[in-house]
Amino acid sequence: MTTALHLSSQLAVNVLDARSLLSAFGVLGVAVVLFAETGLLIGFFLPGDSLLFTAGLLCTGSADRGLKLSLAPLLVAAAVGALAGAQCGYLLGRRAGGALLARSGSQRLHEGAGRAQELLERYGHAKAIVLARFVPVVRTVLNPMAGALRVPVRTFTVWQVAGGLVWSVGLTLAGYALGSSVPNVDRYLLPMVAVVVALSLIPLAAELLRSRRDTKAKEARG
């Protein structure tokens, strides 16, 4: 009976809610979600930023009396999921080329692909690969895009590992530090997660504004 109830709770999980994912799957869920978000195009909608921050916060045990995660296994799971996912996405893109994106009808995904390609061309491989980690959707499509554009394997691997560790470990430790220093932090969990999500969207918004300014400047010159 207990097993059946546990299974039903997992089946009822809300994949867009970091707390729901962590309650259902714990540390393993972090690795799986990050792998899917950074390695598989179908995972572009998953909440990577808020998941890492919330998981780190829950390691303190102060955010949810019914759920406490262990920091060391969480850091390992986050890093493995983020790094393995990015490398998998790159290899898929290198082998399948643009066919992966061509099969998708998602406008958001195609817009992200355009921004990923623009990042690679504007900033160069190293900087673009690191920056993409902090931009939702772009971090999903840049990896296969880098593979399709034949970014050297060594270059991609070195910089995706650097960016992946800063992103996954950094956000997790940020949540842990806040949970350790703020009493009764569970009262502010939802607003804090909202702030993290909003901050993660700032680079994307900045890129959109810059693109619009460039387009208007070109039209004015034309």
N, C-alpha and C positions, 0 to 999 in steps of 0.2 A: 504493500500500500504506500509506504514511504517512498519507494523507488518510483512508483507511478506518479506521485505528486511532484517529485523532483523533476521527472521527465516532462511533465506538463508545464512546469514553470519555465523550463528551458525552451520549450516550443512556443511559449507565449512571450518570449523576450522581444523587446523593442530595439531593433538594431540601430535606431537613430538616437537612442538614449544611452549615454555612457554608463550611468548608474545601473540600468537594467542589464546591460551587457556584462558588467562586472559581477552583479549579483548572480547571474546565471552561469557564467563560465570562469570567473576569477582571472588569475594570471594567464592561463592558457588562452582565454578569449582575447587578451591584449595582443598576444603574438599573432593569433589568427586574423584579427581585424586589421592590424598594421600590415601584415603580409598582403591581405586582399586589397587594402587601400593603395598601397604603393606598388603592387605587382600585377594586379588584375584590373582591367579597365572597368569591369562591373562594380568595383569597390569604390568608385570615385565619390559616392555619397556618404561614406562611412565617417564617423566623428573622431578622426585621429587625434586632433589637438585636445578636445575636451576629454577624450578617453584617457590620455596620458596624464593630464592635470588631475582629473578626478581620481584616478588610480593612485597617484602619488599621495594625494590628500588622504585617501582611505588607509594608507599604510600607517598613519598615526593613530588610527582607531577612534579619533574624535569626531569624525564626520558621520559615522553611521554605526550605532551600537551593534547592529546585527551583521556587519561586514567589516573585516579587517584583513588587509593584504600584507604580505611580507615584502619589504623593500628590495632585498637582494635578488630574489627570484623574479620580481617584477621588472627590475632594471635589465636583467638578462633577457627576459621574454620580450620586452619592448625593443631592445637593441637587435635581437635575432629576427623578430618579425619585420622591423623596418629595413634592415640591411638585406635580408634574404628576399623580401618582396621587391625591393628596387632592382636587385640583380636579376631576379626572375623576369621582371618587366622588360629590362634591357635585352635579355636574351630572346624573349618572345618577339620584341620589335626587330631585333637583328635578323631573325629567321623569317618572320612573316611580313616584314616591311610595313607598308601603309595599309595592308589588307585588314588589319585588326581595327583600325579606325574607320575604314571605309564601310565595314559591316554594321557599325553603330549608327543609330538614327538620332542619338542624343545631341541636341544643339549645344548644350552646356559642355559636353565632352569635346566637341569639335572646336568650340571657342577656347577651351583650355589647351587643346593641341596647338592652336594658332599662337597662343601666348607662350607656350613652351618653346616652340620653334623660334619665336621672336627673342626669347631670353637667350637661347643658345647663340643666335646670330649677333645679338647686341652686346652681351657681356662675355662671350667666350665660354668654352666648355666648363672650366672649373667653377667659376663664379655662378654660372647659371644652375649647375647641378646642386650646389649648396643652397642657393636662394630658393629654388623650387621646393625644397623640403618644407618651407614655412608658408606656402601658398596652397590652400585647398584646391583640389581638382588638378592644378598644374603639377603637383607632386605625383599625381597618378599617371598623367599622360606624358610627362617629360621622359620617364624611363624608357618606355617603348619607342618614343620619338628619338631619343638619343641612339638607340639601337638601330632604328631604321635609317638614320642619317650617318651611320657608321662612325660614331664617336669612338675613338680607340678604347679597347677594353680596359687597359691599364688606367687610362685617364679617368674613365667613368667610375671604375671600381674604387680608386683612391678617394675621389671627391664625393662619391655617394656615401662611402663609409664615414668620411669626416662630417658631412652634413647630417647624415642619419644619426650619428651618435650625439651630436650637439642637440638635434631636434628631440629625439626620443628620451635621452637621459636628462637633458636640460629641462624639458617640460615636466617630466616625472618628479625631478628633484625640486622644481619650483612649487608644485603642489604639496610635496612632503614638507618643505620648509614652511609654507604658509600654514598647513595644518598643525605643525608643531608649535608655532608661535602665536596663533590666534585662538583664544579660548572659545568653546562652543561654536566652532567654525561651521558646523552643520547648518546653522541658521542662515549662513550666507552662501551656501554651496551653489544654488541656482544662479544668483547674481554673479558670482565669481566665474562660473562656467560660461555664462553669457559674455562676460568681459573677455575671457580667453578666446572665445569664438570670434568676437568683434575684432580683437587685436590681430587674429590670424587672417582676417579679411582685409586689413589695411593695405598690405602690399598689392593685393589684387585690385583694390579700388584705385590705388595710386597708378597702377599700370593702365587701367581703363581710362583714367583722366588724362594721362600722358598721351595715350593713343588718340583720344579725341582731339586734344590740342594739336597733335601732329597732323591729323587729318584735316582739321580746319585751316592750319597753316599752309598745307599743300593746296587746298582749294582756293585760298586767298591768292597764292602765288600764281595759280593756274588761271 
